[in-house]
């Protein structure tokens, strides 16, 4: 039998992508959508450029709304807050505004209009994007109005962004003092204790992230959890500063556990000695800040229990719980198991503090 005829060459070429499709590598930066031209009563004129036009090639300009003094304070690091109109985000807005007044910083309110896959919404009514844009404008205008009714002298700016929430919040808070978020947004399920956006930002942001949940009273202690195996300088400085601003007592908590099941006299003595040693290390960690914040009353707590349990219990009578993230040399800051557990179960707002303020990483 003779040799078989050669098979025709295979065509490995992929079909061309649909018209208008853009791959991930070609994704353009988020657009800041136009808002109300003048937020004062009686002025209802809108920019008529829609969401769709801002995702086109010629829609490269960014536009933000604020008062006449916004340019003068452009170098001041603002308090950035994300809002989506939910009850949780409204509580975050109120907390962020009070924080901005307390720290004498401007407030920047951000709302995102969800990006559609491949920027090509093929199966929705033609006016959906315009409706989403107009709804976003109204939401931001109402949020700004609520803030200025209570704090009329607070400089407030807003931004409407066509981008996924984590990326938009990361970009908008790149030069912020801190980012404030609600515990869950409109996309959250009732059974979830923390929204995915808040969790991702807490894990990857390189500025402090405050997650507003639980009791938001203006009374109570500032609680900070300290891990003696890591450098807690940045974490403690934030906690001392927060306590000084609020004229509140600062509780420094370090938790540890023993794996022994024996509770004889010798073991009890060893536990007490270990607690004394740990207390000395905790005091040594925050002692350099006593001179910087001489008016802050500090209480040490060495808890013989799981760190999540200890910090969650301490947060019951607190107005703010301060915890840190871990720095990986090859990646962005990451949530440790303690921080991850605490932000799901705390009874007050939680401030998650990164170890450094370096370059931001993609979540």
ABEGO torsion letter per residue (X at the ends): XBBBBBBBBBBABBBBBBBGBBBAAABBBBBBBBBBABABBGBABBBABBAAAAABAABABBBBBBBAAAAAAAABBBBBBBBAGBAAAAAAAAAAAAAAAAAGBBBBBBBBBBBBBGGBBAABBAAAAAAAAAAAAAAAAAAAAAAAAABAABBBBBBBBBBBAAAAAAAAAAABABBBBBABBAABBAABABBAAAAAAAAABABBBBBBBEBABABEBBBBBBBAABBAAAAAAAAAAAAAAAGBBBBBBBBBBBABABABAAAAAAAAAAAAAAAAAAAAAAAAAAAABAABBBBBBBBBBBAAAAAAAAAAABABBBBBBBBBAABBBBBBAAAAAAAAABABBBBBBBABBBBBBBX
